[in-house]
Amino acid sequence: MTDDPYRMYIVIRRGAFTSLSEGGRMVGLAAVRATKQFELPDEWRRRAGKVVLRARQPSQFARLLEEPHASGGDGVIALPPRRRSERSETLTKIQAMSTELDPPPSSSSAPVVYAINPDVHMSTGKTLAQIAHAAVMADALGLDVSRARVIVPERWDAMDNCVAEVRDAGLTEVPPGTVTVRVLKSPPMRAFASDNYAPILPEALEAIAAANTGHAVSYGADEWTDQLRDRAEDVFGTRDIYPVFNGTGANVVGLRAMLRPWQGVVCAETAHLNVDEGGAPEVMGAIKLLTVATPDGKLTPELVDTRVIRIGDEHSVQPGVVSVTQSTELGTLYSVDELRALADHAHAHGMLFHIDGSRLANAAASLDVSLREVVEGADVVSFGGTKIGLLAAEAVVVLHPEIAPSLLYLRKQSMQLASKMRFISAQLLALLEGDLWRRSAGHANAMAARLADGVREVVQLTQPVQANGVFAILPPGAAEELQREFKFYVWNEHTGEVRWMCSWDTTEEDVDAFVAAVKNVVGAAVQ
């Protein structure tokens, strides 16, 4: 071995990071990019030495930026391998990284994890260099190192999913052959962003496969759609069920059938119709939304009355439909009595009553009532299948017989008529035939309750947890830190409110891991 070997020098700008977890990710990313960006000497490839330095002066780091380099983020660069004797004057004056960093957690659910051997003592610079080795190995295996995290596990010999490990050459600090870092490949991502993230129910896939035999008449004249109509009569009290592709389509088609051109829809300001359909009711249906501010996403007869004004005034849009979201966009529920009161109030004022039920199954499961009970009094219902585990399968359920005939034409006009409808109908049939809808929705609800119980001591819950959603306030910076490992949405950027959704396939282990992460991050944020 030569006395003047090649080394890749990784240089850190002072203050670039404060934690070993973030530093390891950035250093590893810089090393990986350097191996791809530069022509690497064969001698270095055989013994890929790396040295991690810290530029204490901004001017030092600025001068190095003028040299060819690969960036691992704001404040970390990797220089192409060179011999020690070939270092630039600036590089010779920069010292090894020795700054103490905040320790990493003991576990992580990131796609790629660098696990540091807790039984081996190494300096900060040595540790980061070992992580850089691990990152290059992970990248060579085709893993995405951009979101990698660093951990120090409590039990070194009890780790699953190890795909590579770094054995040190023993030149500094540790004996040769010491395993310093292991690369762990995490299981598939678990998310709390939306129940739409979840896979398809096995029963739905089986239903599609079972329907995929031979030829069947198209556009809903098939046996599966006919069976669905029969089942809808048992479940909802009507055979007028019209499968569509998605919830927005169901809402637009249903509301178009309910309204005259001069009428509008009274809905909560937070209704999915208003905030999450990209203006589809307005653009595709020419529907005016008459929104009402509510504290919990729920309308009341008194709130509806604030929009029942200027009746008969030709200069004003006339209220024609009251629409509620069940469960609401804030995860709250209408009781059966509240729904009935709204339906009666709407009808007393000459209006029709619409339920946007993309999570209707979650609502019925939580209320412990049947689907027929939860839609009693409604004229049209958008029944959701996708969020509970179906593939592009929703339905418009018409309970007002005089409205039904127009659905055939409006569904086609609204581009929601499926030619191979049997595959949509077969899924809806599987969902409604037994208790699949209740089991799937009930499980999602139970996981949300478990999540809420786990975090309520460390965060402020902003709404009652009544279905499969949890709304909470996080301290500044906590959401961003958690989102490095878990997918979820920030609901209100100004207040720090976030939304966490559970799905039919969310496990207790998923919830418990997320609860632990929330407690860890929130605890660090408030210190």
C-alpha positions as CSV (number, residue, x, y, z in Angstrom):
1,M,0.0,0.0,0.0
2,T,1.3,3.4,-0.9
3,D,2.2,6.0,1.8
4,D,0.3,8.6,-0.2
5,P,-3.1,6.9,-1.0
6,Y,-6.1,8.5,-2.7
7,R,-8.8,10.0,-0.5
8,M,-12.1,11.6,-1.2
9,Y,-12.3,14.7,1.0
10,I,-15.8,15.6,2.2
11,V,-15.9,19.1,3.5
12,I,-18.7,20.5,5.8
13,R,-19.4,24.2,6.1
14,R,-19.6,25.3,9.7
15,G,-23.2,25.3,10.9
16,A,-24.5,23.2,8.0
17,F,-26.2,20.8,10.4
18,T,-26.5,20.1,14.1
19,S,-27.6,16.5,14.2
20,L,-25.7,13.3,13.2
21,S,-28.8,12.1,11.4
22,E,-29.1,15.0,9.1
23,G,-25.3,15.3,8.7
24,G,-25.0,11.6,7.8
25,R,-27.7,12.0,5.1
26,M,-26.0,15.0,3.6
27,V,-22.5,13.6,3.7
28,G,-23.7,10.3,2.2
29,L,-25.5,12.1,-0.6
30,A,-22.4,14.1,-1.4
31,A,-20.2,11.0,-1.6
32,V,-22.7,9.2,-3.8
33,R,-22.9,12.2,-6.2
34,A,-19.1,12.4,-6.4
35,T,-18.8,8.7,-7.4
36,K,-21.2,9.4,-10.3
37,Q,-19.9,12.8,-11.3
38,F,-16.1,12.2,-11.4
39,E,-13.8,9.8,-13.1
40,L,-12.5,7.7,-10.2
41,P,-8.9,6.3,-10.0
42,D,-8.8,2.5,-10.0
43,E,-6.6,2.6,-6.9
44,W,-9.2,4.6,-5.0
45,R,-12.0,2.2,-6.1
46,R,-10.1,-0.7,-4.6
47,R,-9.8,1.1,-1.3
48,A,-12.3,3.9,-1.3
49,G,-10.9,6.0,1.6
50,K,-12.9,9.1,2.7
51,V,-11.9,11.9,5.0
52,V,-14.5,14.3,6.5
53,L,-13.3,17.8,7.3
54,R,-15.0,20.9,8.7
55,A,-14.4,24.4,7.2
56,R,-14.4,26.7,10.1
57,Q,-14.1,29.9,8.0
58,P,-16.7,30.8,5.3
59,S,-13.8,31.9,3.1
60,Q,-12.3,28.4,3.2
61,F,-15.6,26.8,2.1
62,A,-16.1,29.5,-0.6
63,R,-12.7,28.8,-2.1
64,L,-13.4,25.0,-2.2
65,L,-16.7,25.7,-4.0
66,E,-14.6,27.0,-6.8
67,E,-13.0,23.6,-7.3
68,P,-14.8,20.7,-9.0
69,H,-17.1,19.2,-6.3
70,A,-20.4,17.3,-5.8
71,S,-22.9,18.8,-3.4
72,G,-24.8,16.9,-0.8
73,G,-27.0,19.8,0.2
74,D,-26.4,23.3,1.4
75,G,-23.1,23.2,3.2
76,V,-21.6,19.8,2.3
77,I,-19.4,19.0,-0.7
78,A,-17.3,16.1,-1.8
79,L,-14.2,16.7,-3.8
80,P,-12.9,14.2,-6.4
81,P,-10.4,11.7,-5.0
82,R,-6.8,12.9,-4.8
83,R,-3.6,12.0,-3.1
84,R,-2.8,13.7,0.2
85,S,0.2,15.3,-1.6
86,E,-2.2,16.7,-4.2
87,R,-4.4,18.6,-1.8
88,S,-4.9,22.3,-2.5
89,E,-3.5,24.9,-0.1
90,T,-7.0,25.6,1.2
91,L,-7.7,21.9,1.8
92,T,-4.4,21.4,3.8
93,K,-5.5,24.1,6.3
94,I,-8.9,22.5,7.1
95,Q,-9.1,20.2,10.1
96,A,-10.9,17.0,10.6
97,M,-14.5,17.2,11.7
98,S,-14.6,16.9,15.5
99,T,-17.7,18.9,16.5
100,E,-20.1,17.0,18.7
101,L,-23.5,16.6,17.1
102,D,-27.0,15.8,18.4
103,P,-27.3,12.0,18.6
104,P,-29.7,10.2,16.2
105,P,-32.8,8.3,17.4
106,S,-32.8,4.6,18.0
107,S,-35.2,3.8,15.2
108,S,-36.5,5.2,12.0
109,S,-38.9,4.1,9.2
110,A,-37.1,6.0,6.4
111,P,-36.6,4.1,3.1
112,V,-32.9,3.7,3.8
113,V,-31.4,3.7,7.3
114,Y,-27.7,3.8,8.3
115,A,-27.4,2.0,11.6
116,I,-24.3,2.9,13.6
117,N,-22.8,0.2,15.7
118,P,-23.5,1.3,19.3
119,D,-20.6,-0.8,20.7
120,V,-18.0,1.0,18.6
121,H,-16.6,4.4,19.8
122,M,-15.7,6.7,16.9
123,S,-15.1,10.4,16.5
124,T,-17.6,12.5,14.7
125,G,-15.5,12.7,11.5
126,K,-14.8,9.0,11.5
127,T,-18.5,8.3,12.0
128,L,-19.5,10.5,9.1
129,A,-16.9,8.9,6.9
130,Q,-18.3,5.5,7.7
131,I,-21.8,6.7,6.9
132,A,-20.5,8.0,3.5
133,H,-19.2,4.5,2.8
134,A,-22.6,3.0,3.7
135,A,-24.3,5.5,1.4
136,V,-22.2,4.5,-1.6
137,M,-22.9,0.9,-0.9
138,A,-26.7,1.6,-0.6
139,D,-26.7,3.5,-3.9
140,A,-24.9,0.6,-5.6
141,L,-27.8,-1.6,-4.6
142,G,-30.3,0.8,-6.2
143,L,-31.6,2.3,-3.0
144,D,-32.7,6.0,-2.8
145,V,-30.3,7.6,-0.4
146,S,-31.8,11.1,-0.7
147,R,-34.1,10.5,2.2
148,A,-31.9,8.2,4.3
149,R,-31.7,8.5,8.0
150,V,-29.2,7.6,10.7
151,I,-29.9,5.6,13.9
152,V,-28.0,4.1,16.8
153,P,-30.0,1.0,17.5
154,E,-30.5,-0.2,21.1
155,R,-29.7,-3.8,20.0
156,W,-27.1,-4.2,17.3
157,D,-27.7,-7.9,16.8
158,A,-31.5,-7.7,16.5
159,M,-31.9,-5.7,13.3
160,D,-33.9,-6.8,10.4
161,N,-33.6,-5.9,6.7
162,C,-29.8,-5.4,6.6
163,V,-28.6,-5.3,3.0
164,A,-25.0,-4.2,3.4
165,E,-22.5,-3.4,6.1
166,V,-19.3,-1.4,6.3
167,R,-16.1,-3.1,7.6
168,D,-13.4,-0.7,8.5
169,A,-9.9,-1.2,7.2
170,G,-8.5,-0.5,10.7
171,L,-6.2,2.4,9.7
172,T,-7.6,4.7,12.4
173,E,-9.6,4.4,15.7
174,V,-11.0,0.9,15.3
175,P,-9.5,-2.6,14.7
176,P,-9.5,-3.9,11.2
177,G,-12.7,-5.7,10.1
178,T,-14.9,-3.9,12.6
179,V,-18.5,-3.5,11.4
180,T,-19.2,0.1,11.9
181,V,-22.4,0.8,10.0
182,R,-25.1,-1.3,8.5
183,V,-27.5,-0.4,5.7
184,L,-31.1,-1.2,6.4
185,K,-33.8,-1.2,3.8
186,S,-37.1,-0.3,5.4
187,P,-40.4,-2.0,4.6
188,P,-42.8,-0.2,2.2
189,M,-43.8,3.3,3.2
190,R,-46.5,3.7,5.7
191,A,-48.4,7.0,5.4
192,F,-51.0,9.0,7.3
193,A,-51.6,11.5,4.5
194,S,-54.8,10.0,3.0
195,D,-56.8,6.8,3.0
196,N,-56.3,7.1,-0.8
197,Y,-52.7,6.0,-0.3
198,A,-53.8,2.5,0.8
199,P,-53.7,-0.5,-1.5
200,I,-56.8,-2.2,-3.0
201,L,-58.8,-4.5,-0.8
202,P,-58.0,-8.2,-1.6
203,E,-61.7,-8.8,-1.9
204,A,-61.9,-6.0,-4.5
205,L,-59.1,-7.5,-6.5
206,E,-60.8,-10.9,-6.3
207,A,-64.0,-9.4,-7.5
208,I,-62.3,-7.8,-10.5
209,A,-60.6,-11.1,-11.4
210,A,-63.9,-13.1,-11.0
211,A,-65.6,-10.6,-13.4
212,N,-62.7,-10.9,-15.9
213,T,-64.2,-13.9,-17.7
214,G,-65.5,-13.9,-21.3
215,H,-67.4,-11.0,-22.8
216,A,-70.1,-8.9,-21.1
217,V,-72.4,-6.3,-22.4
218,S,-70.9,-2.8,-21.9
219,Y,-72.1,0.4,-20.3
220,G,-73.8,-1.2,-17.4
221,A,-76.0,-3.7,-19.1
222,D,-74.1,-6.5,-17.5
223,E,-75.0,-9.0,-14.8
224,W,-72.7,-7.5,-12.2
225,T,-74.3,-4.1,-12.5
226,D,-77.7,-5.7,-12.3
227,Q,-76.8,-7.6,-9.2
228,L,-75.5,-4.3,-7.8
229,R,-78.9,-2.7,-8.3
230,D,-80.5,-5.5,-6.5
231,R,-78.1,-5.2,-3.6
232,A,-78.5,-1.4,-3.5
233,E,-82.2,-1.9,-2.9
234,D,-81.4,-4.0,0.2
235,V,-78.7,-1.6,1.4
236,F,-80.0,1.8,0.5
237,G,-83.7,1.2,-0.3
238,T,-83.4,2.0,-4.0
239,R,-82.2,0.3,-7.2
240,D,-81.1,3.6,-8.6
241,I,-77.4,3.3,-8.2
242,Y,-75.0,4.7,-10.9
243,P,-71.3,3.6,-10.7
244,V,-68.8,6.3,-11.6
245,F,-65.0,6.7,-11.5
246,N,-64.4,9.1,-8.6
247,G,-65.9,11.2,-5.8
248,T,-65.7,14.5,-7.6
249,G,-67.5,13.0,-10.6
250,A,-70.2,11.6,-8.3
251,N,-70.8,15.0,-6.7
252,V,-70.9,16.8,-10.0
253,V,-73.3,14.3,-11.6
254,G,-75.6,14.1,-8.6
255,L,-75.8,17.9,-8.1
256,R,-76.4,18.5,-11.8
257,A,-79.4,16.3,-11.5
258,M,-80.8,18.1,-8.5
259,L,-80.4,21.7,-9.6
260,R,-82.1,24.1,-12.0
261,P,-79.7,26.5,-13.8
262,W,-80.5,29.4,-11.5
263,Q,-80.0,27.4,-8.3
264,G,-77.0,26.9,-6.0
265,V,-75.8,24.6,-3.3
266,V,-75.6,25.5,0.4
267,C,-72.5,23.8,1.9
268,A,-70.0,24.2,4.6
269,E,-67.0,26.4,3.8
270,T,-64.8,23.4,4.5
271,A,-66.8,21.0,2.4
272,H,-64.9,18.9,-0.1
273,L,-67.1,20.4,-2.8
274,N,-65.6,23.8,-2.0
275,V,-62.0,23.2,-1.1
276,D,-60.8,20.0,-2.7
277,E,-62.5,19.6,-6.1
278,G,-60.5,22.1,-8.1
279,G,-63.6,24.1,-9.0
280,A,-65.1,21.1,-10.7
281,P,-68.7,21.9,-9.6
282,E,-68.4,25.4,-10.9
283,V,-66.5,24.6,-14.2
284,M,-68.1,21.2,-15.1
285,G,-71.5,21.8,-13.6
286,A,-71.9,25.6,-13.7
287,I,-72.9,25.2,-10.0
288,K,-72.8,28.1,-7.6
289,L,-71.6,27.1,-4.1
290,L,-73.2,29.1,-1.3
291,T,-70.7,28.5,1.5
292,V,-71.2,28.8,5.2
293,A,-68.5,29.1,7.9
294,T,-68.7,26.5,10.5
295,P,-66.5,25.7,13.6
296,D,-66.5,21.9,13.0
297,G,-67.3,21.4,9.4
298,K,-71.0,20.7,10.1
299,L,-74.1,22.6,8.9
300,T,-77.1,23.2,11.2
301,P,-80.6,24.4,10.2
302,E,-79.7,27.8,11.6
303,L,-76.6,28.0,9.5
304,V,-78.5,27.0,6.4
305,D,-80.9,29.8,7.0
306,T,-78.2,32.3,6.6
307,R,-78.2,31.4,2.9
308,V,-81.9,31.1,2.5
309,I,-82.3,34.7,1.5
310,R,-83.6,36.8,-1.4
311,I,-86.0,34.1,-2.3
312,G,-87.8,34.9,-5.6
313,D,-85.3,37.7,-6.3
314,E,-84.3,37.2,-10.0
315,H,-81.0,39.0,-9.4
316,S,-79.9,36.4,-6.8
317,V,-78.9,32.7,-7.1
318,Q,-81.6,30.7,-5.4
319,P,-80.7,28.0,-2.9
320,G,-81.7,24.7,-4.4
321,V,-79.7,22.0,-2.5
322,V,-78.3,21.6,0.9
323,S,-75.1,19.4,0.8
324,V,-73.3,17.9,3.7
325,T,-70.1,15.9,3.8
326,Q,-70.3,12.7,6.0
327,S,-67.9,12.3,7.6
328,T,-66.8,16.0,7.3
329,E,-63.5,17.2,6.0
330,L,-62.6,17.8,9.6
331,G,-63.3,14.2,10.6
332,T,-66.4,15.1,12.5
333,L,-69.8,13.3,12.1
334,Y,-73.4,14.2,11.8
335,S,-75.6,12.0,13.9
336,V,-78.6,10.4,12.2
337,D,-80.9,12.8,14.0
338,E,-78.8,15.8,12.8
339,L,-79.0,14.6,9.2
340,R,-82.7,14.0,9.4
341,A,-83.2,17.5,10.9
342,L,-81.2,19.1,8.0
343,A,-83.1,17.0,5.4
344,D,-86.5,18.1,6.9
345,H,-85.4,21.7,7.0
346,A,-84.2,21.6,3.4
347,H,-87.4,20.0,2.2
348,A,-89.5,22.5,4.2
349,H,-87.8,25.3,2.3
350,G,-88.3,23.7,-1.1
351,M,-84.7,22.4,-1.4
352,L,-83.3,19.0,-1.9
353,F,-80.8,17.3,0.4
354,H,-77.5,15.8,-0.8
355,I,-74.9,13.8,1.1
356,D,-71.3,13.7,-0.1
357,G,-70.3,10.3,1.3
358,S,-66.8,9.6,0.2
359,R,-66.3,8.3,3.8
360,L,-69.9,7.4,4.4
361,A,-68.9,3.9,5.4
362,N,-66.6,5.3,8.1
363,A,-69.5,7.4,9.4
364,A,-71.9,4.5,9.5
365,A,-69.4,2.3,11.2
366,S,-68.6,4.9,13.8
367,L,-72.3,5.6,14.5
368,D,-73.0,1.9,14.5
369,V,-75.9,2.2,12.1
370,S,-76.7,0.8,8.7
371,L,-76.0,2.6,5.4
372,R,-79.7,2.9,4.9
373,E,-80.1,4.6,8.3
374,V,-77.3,7.1,7.7
375,V,-78.8,8.2,4.3
376,E,-82.4,8.5,5.5
377,G,-84.0,11.7,4.3
378,A,-81.4,12.3,1.5
379,D,-82.4,12.7,-2.1
380,V,-79.0,11.9,-3.6
381,V,-75.9,10.4,-2.1
382,S,-72.4,10.2,-3.4
383,F,-71.2,6.8,-2.0
384,G,-67.5,6.4,-1.7
385,G,-65.6,3.2,-2.4
386,T,-62.1,4.4,-3.2
387,K,-61.1,5.6,0.2
388,I,-62.2,2.3,1.7
389,G,-60.2,0.2,-0.6
390,L,-61.7,0.0,-4.1
391,L,-60.1,0.9,-7.4
392,A,-61.8,3.8,-9.2
393,A,-65.2,2.8,-7.9
394,E,-67.8,5.3,-6.5
395,A,-71.5,5.6,-7.1
396,V,-74.4,8.0,-7.2
397,V,-77.3,6.7,-5.2
398,V,-80.6,8.3,-6.0
399,L,-83.3,8.1,-3.4
400,H,-85.7,10.7,-5.0
401,P,-87.3,8.7,-7.8
402,E,-88.1,11.7,-10.0
403,I,-84.4,12.6,-10.2
404,A,-83.2,9.2,-11.4
405,P,-84.0,9.3,-15.1
406,S,-81.7,12.3,-15.7
407,L,-78.7,10.4,-14.3
408,L,-78.3,8.3,-17.4
409,Y,-77.6,11.3,-19.6
410,L,-75.8,13.5,-17.0
411,R,-73.4,10.7,-16.2
412,K,-72.4,10.4,-19.9
413,Q,-72.2,14.1,-20.4
414,S,-69.9,14.4,-17.3
415,M,-67.5,11.7,-18.7
416,Q,-68.3,9.3,-15.8
417,L,-69.9,6.5,-17.8
418,A,-67.6,3.4,-17.8
419,S,-67.8,1.2,-20.9
420,K,-66.5,-1.9,-18.9
421,M,-68.7,-1.1,-16.0
422,R,-68.7,-4.7,-14.7
423,F,-65.3,-4.2,-13.1
424,I,-66.6,-1.2,-11.1
425,S,-69.9,-2.8,-10.2
426,A,-68.2,-6.0,-9.2
427,Q,-66.1,-4.2,-6.6
428,L,-69.1,-2.2,-5.2
429,L,-71.0,-5.5,-5.0
430,A,-68.2,-7.1,-3.0
431,L,-68.1,-4.1,-0.7
432,L,-71.9,-4.2,0.0
433,E,-72.7,-7.9,-0.1
434,G,-71.5,-8.7,3.4
435,D,-69.8,-6.7,6.2
436,L,-66.7,-5.8,4.2
437,W,-67.5,-2.1,4.2
438,R,-68.1,-2.1,8.0
439,R,-65.0,-4.1,8.8
440,S,-62.7,-2.0,6.6
441,A,-64.1,1.3,7.8
442,G,-64.3,0.2,11.4
443,H,-60.7,-0.8,11.4
444,A,-59.6,2.6,10.0
445,N,-61.7,4.4,12.7
446,A,-60.2,2.2,15.4
447,M,-56.6,3.0,14.3
448,A,-57.4,6.8,14.3
449,A,-58.7,6.5,17.9
450,R,-55.5,4.6,18.8
451,L,-53.4,7.4,17.2
452,A,-55.3,10.1,19.0
453,D,-55.0,8.4,22.4
454,G,-51.3,8.0,21.8
455,V,-50.5,11.6,21.0
456,R,-53.1,13.6,23.0
457,E,-50.7,14.2,25.9
458,V,-48.1,15.9,23.7
459,V,-50.2,17.7,21.0
460,Q,-53.4,19.7,20.9
461,L,-56.2,17.8,19.1
462,T,-58.3,20.4,17.3
463,Q,-61.4,18.3,16.5
464,P,-63.1,15.3,18.1
465,V,-61.8,12.1,16.6
466,Q,-65.1,10.5,15.3
467,A,-64.0,8.7,12.1
468,N,-60.6,7.9,10.6
469,G,-59.0,11.3,10.8
470,V,-57.0,13.1,13.5
471,F,-56.4,16.8,13.4
472,A,-53.7,18.3,15.7
473,I,-51.5,21.3,16.2
474,L,-47.7,20.8,16.0
475,P,-45.0,23.2,17.2
476,P,-43.0,25.0,14.5
477,G,-40.6,22.7,12.6
478,A,-42.1,19.5,13.9
479,A,-44.2,18.7,10.9
480,E,-41.3,19.1,8.5
481,E,-39.2,16.8,10.7
482,L,-41.9,14.2,10.9
483,Q,-42.5,14.4,7.1
484,R,-39.0,13.2,6.5
485,E,-40.2,9.7,7.5
486,F,-44.0,9.8,7.4
487,K,-46.3,11.2,4.7
488,F,-49.1,13.5,6.0
489,Y,-50.6,16.9,5.1
490,V,-50.3,20.2,6.8
491,W,-54.0,21.4,7.0
492,N,-53.4,25.0,8.0
493,E,-50.0,26.5,7.4
494,H,-50.7,29.5,9.6
495,T,-51.7,27.6,12.7
496,G,-49.6,24.5,12.3
497,E,-52.6,22.2,12.1
498,V,-52.0,18.9,10.5
499,R,-54.2,16.0,9.3
500,W,-53.5,12.4,9.9
501,M,-55.6,9.8,8.2
502,C,-55.8,6.0,8.9
503,S,-56.8,3.4,6.3
504,W,-58.3,-0.1,6.1
505,D,-54.7,-1.5,6.2
506,T,-53.2,0.7,8.9
507,T,-51.7,-1.6,11.6
508,E,-51.3,-1.1,15.3
509,E,-47.5,-1.3,14.7
510,D,-47.8,1.6,12.1
511,V,-49.7,3.7,14.6
512,D,-47.4,3.0,17.5
513,A,-44.3,3.8,15.4
514,F,-45.8,7.1,14.4
515,V,-46.9,7.9,17.9
516,A,-43.3,7.3,19.1
517,A,-42.0,9.6,16.3
518,V,-44.4,12.3,17.2
519,K,-43.5,12.2,20.9
520,N,-39.8,12.3,20.0
521,V,-40.0,15.2,17.6
522,V,-42.5,17.2,19.6
523,G,-40.4,16.7,22.7
524,A,-37.3,18.0,21.0
525,A,-39.2,20.9,19.4
526,V,-40.5,22.3,22.8
527,Q,-37.2,22.0,24.6
